[in-house]
Amino acid sequence: MAFVTLARTVSHDGSLDAKVLRFLKKLQEDDTRPGLNIEPIKNSADDSVRTGRVDQFWRAVLFKRTLESQPHYIYYGTYPHDEAIEKAKTTVLRYNLKLGAPEFAQEKPRKEAYEYTPPAPVQPAEPTTVQPASSDAEAADPGWQNRLAGNWDLERLEDVGIDPEYASLALAATTQSAFQKAVEAAPVTQGLVLLGLSVGDSIEDIREDLGLKPAEEATEETLHEGMARQPHVFAEAGDDPAKLEAAFETADIDQWRTFLHPEQQRYATGSWNGPYRVSGGAGTGKTVVLLHRANHLARREPEARILLTTFTRALADSLESNMRKLAPDLGRVSLGEKGLAILGIDQTAHAVISSASPDELADASEKVLGWTARELNVLTKVDAAFTDAVAIAHPDLDPALCSPGFLEQEYTSVVLGNGITSSSQYARVSRAGRGTSLGRKQRLQVWKVFAQFRRSNEYEQRATFPEISAVAAQVLETRAKNENTYMCDHVLIDEGQDFHAAHWKLIRALVAPGPDDIFIGEDSHQRIYGQKATLSRYGIEIRGRARRLRLNYRTTAENLAYAISILTGRDYTDLEGEKEESSDYRSLRSGPMPIIEKAKSIDDENDIIVKHVHAWTERGVQPEAIGILSRTRDRINSLKTALSEAGISSVSDEGGAKTGSGSVCVMTMHKAKGMEFQCVIVAGIGADQIPAQWALEGLPEAERGDALQRENSLLYVAATRARDELVLTRVV
């Protein structure tokens, strides 16, 4: 019997998965089996290195250590025979005493005389980055500065455990690309330390985030303890074949959807005296934290009623899918039952309404809407309903106030957010955060429209989604007041930046204030639906209980630089009204520069898109790993037609193409929220398409800033769906 640990930097051809897994299972059973052919390597830099026979052509590279008289193998990767021998000669597994972390490094084999000389700093040519769609420039400096070089020197970096060759490369970097190369050249944990220091984190905070404990000496015990503290580098399977299989399936560090990094561990398993918020840019792992936290709470409190919610049903389905991967044995329940419920926020509101008695519904609707509801049907054509209300109640209303977009936002944020049911209340309520100022006379005019809107809805027994959320919140508030009962013990929210006032009232009413009541994930840069909201207005106090994640696990540094450039020049605020920065986000990975393709016509743009899809698939990219995104549904239809004519199968399902389907996924930028693809094409980024002019039409001037910001955020969301390669097309 032998124990096995997998390196998350594991390297092998994916087609070998089955063979490698069989080899490792046999190794667990009996490492002395002749067929495994476990052999030491002469003149290797590390005496513990071994190779093993996967088949006649492929060999595994492993390190054999002993703990408590038991053989313990650390699997490094699988390579063609000769390459495996060379890897085994030069790769060492060592313990970095200053960091307190096991790590792999490359050294010369002992048979060669070797004296270390630090290499000359590598300074590649300045990378070409692309501008947001509104600019004609094809290159931009995203303003990157080497903050590491401004605060650290070679000697200090060596003192905290960074090898001089990697420290030299990082300090000498004059571009983000060069810095990224230094990070990737270093052992994983050293690279993460460099990234943390480069964004201004203290070495103490980094050690705490990464579970690092400097040691006085390296022993077998400290090595294995260090591996246990480093799940971002090592996946321990022990002698259990089931654990081996599970670890093997998630050994690739790119499996970030359910992989919890040590930086995120404290938020997934921590405990606080009230609401807590984790913020961070796209790909920083907020959703992963929420998934693990939901799993942690369900295990810790089997009797607890837990809700994991997000903005749309599609995003909830994605959470459900990833939770099945993370915790397949964890069942699902309906809202209010013991266990974990995963629902979109509007689904949650409907579940509350469905649970309400006729008297509860009548009372809540009267308090919120000013009329008694027997039932609540969904009003889908909200713009038309507001237009009709203006025509009936105040046809000569100031044109600047007639926009359905303005009226809907005003109604949701101010009227529903403050529980307004009369003109006198509306005339004196605070409208903090609203762009357009309204005097008393204008407020009374606007209220006439709202009153007519409500009268029309009463006749049809219908309500908007925000109204349904507000009524649901009132049902729960009344129950809490009269019966001191709540539907949930813990509520976790993903995509919190898109929630509106009525949603937050519902969230607060679902769970009693107290320890670990509410946990929120948000990214203000991805606010493409919601209106700016301040949580304290709704009884959700998070000051002093918030943390921002800055390390991107999904997107390459080059794609991230482009996405961040889209946000330049606009101010973003979080759920407490504080300014949210984007300049200190960093990526673990590098890749090719994003490409902007200019087309002469829509047909030409389609040809360019087809060309890229063919090039990717010919290189071995699976069609379902390719996403093509557009601002409008009409453009989606024309793209699907062009792909079909080129012999390329495509789907537009918002859940994405299924693995092995052989179909490219084509969808709107909005529907791509929460998804990722290996390669992404963002079609139609010309200034006449982003921002969409119809999204700004009729808005008062003071409201246009928020609308433009949402359009910028939408392009940012689209660009950050790409893991590896990003292409953007425009007709000029």
HUURCOR-V226650 format. One record per run of one state. SS is the DSSP state (@ for helix, = for strand, . for the rest). FROM is the first residue (numbers start at 1). TO is the last residue. If there is no record, write none. Layout:
SS&FROM&TO + SS&FROM&TO
//
This chain:
.&1&2 + =&3&11 + .&12&13 + @&14&29 + .&30&33 + @&34&36 + .&37&38 + =&39&40 + .&41&48 + =&49&53 + .&54&57 + =&58&67 + .&68&69 + =&70&80 + @&81&90 + =&91&96 + .&97&100 + =&101&106 + .&107&146 + @&147&151 + .&152&153 + @&154&159 + .&160&163 + @&164&172 + .&173&175 + @&176&185 + .&186&187 + @&188&198 + .&199&202 + @&203&210 + .&211&219 + @&220&228 + .&229&233 + =&234&238 + .&239&240 + @&241&249 + .&250&261 + @&262&269 + .&270&275 + =&276&280 + .&281&285 + @&286&300 + .&301&304 + =&305&310 + .&311&312 + @&313&326 + .&327&331 + =&332&332 + .&333&338 + =&339&344 + @&345&355 + .&356&357 + @&358&369 + .&370&376 + =&377&378 + .&379&381 + @&382&393 + .&394&398 + @&399&401 + .&402&403 + @&404&416 + .&417&422 + @&423&428 + .&429&439 + @&440&460 + .&461&461 + =&462&463 + .&464&464 + @&465&483 + .&484&487 + =&488&488 + .&489&489 + =&490&493 + .&494&495 + @&496&498 + .&499&500 + @&501&510 + =&511&511 + .&512&517 + =&518&522 + .&523&523 + @&524&526 + .&527&534 + @&535&538 + .&539&545 + =&546&549 + .&550&550 + =&551&556 + @&557&567 + .&568&572 + =&573&573 + .&574&578 + =&579&579 + .&580&585 + =&586&589 + .&590&594 + =&595&599 + .&600&601 + @&602&618 + .&619&622 + @&623&625 + =&626&630 + .&631&632 + @&633&645 + .&646&649 + =&650&651 + .&652&663 + =&664&668 + .&669&676 + =&677&682 + .&683&692 + @&693&696 + .&697&700 + @&701&719 + .&720&721 + =&722&731 + .&732&732
//
